[in-house]
Amino acid sequence: MTAVDVAYTVDGPAGAPVVVLSNSLGATRGMWDPQVPALAERYRVVSYDTRGHGESPAPAGPYSLDDLADDMAALMDAVGAPRAHLVGLSLGGMTALRLAAREPDRVDRLAVMCTSAKPEPQGFLDRAVAVRSGGTAPIAPTVVSRWLTPAYAAEHPDLVARLEAMIVGADDDGYAACCEVVAAVDLRDDLGRTTAPTLVVSGADDAALPPDHQRLIADGIAGAELLTVAPAAHLANLERTLEVTGALLAHLDAGGSA
């Protein structure tokens, strides 16, 4: 399948090193809103909606993880970035890991959060079936309940509503096809081929992809740094904004190109 032209936003100075932000399954590029202002002070920040999500097209499936990596590489080409820092959470992390292993010359530094090299497939396959038959709206509350800890969700009802709206806004078939991508992911052999300096972030309370998944990634990539933040569920960047943003900046700045 050819790459699709994804919807994206660019923030930050034109000549700065590029950072690409890739969203989780069900979210849009808006999930990175807490990180963008700080990153954009010294980087050219490119956030985008994965195919099937937000404002991006939803071509007929099935999709593969390589298709999503092709979209990311095509986006880099579109913004004139032969090489970039990649930051991804969940499905976005899987996409970034795949591109980093497949095309190491294109990736400067890598940060992956709340993601997995080998998810348990059945839940994602079941979700794809449910969405194809009933749409994304019925699953939105359950999915978002895994994205934030119960206490944080109770304190931030507006955020919960916004996140549920992201899921409801996804294309039903595109979302289901992305669920099937996650179900098929097996990046264990890719980890040893990943040469980019890597930061791996876990949410201590992540029920969707618990910390053992991130530990496997960190153990598989030479020199990778593992950071666990708490309390935090699946969208740890939202719940622990200052910690995650600070860790990202420290990791990217260590490349010395900013």
Secondary structure, 3 states (H helix, E strand, C coil): CCCCCCCEEEECCCCCCEEEEECCCCCCHHHHCCCHHHHHCCCEEEEECCCCCCCCCCCCCCCCHHHHHHHHHHHHHHCCCCCEEEEEECHHHHHHHHHHHHCHHHEEEEEEECCCCCCCHHHHHHHHHHHHHHCCHHHHHHHHHHHCCHHHHHHCHHHHHHHHHHHHHCCHHHHHHHHHHHHHCCCHHHHCCCCCCEEEEEECCCCCCCHHHHHHHHHHCCCCEEEEECCCCCCHHHHCHHHHHHHHHHHHHCCCCC
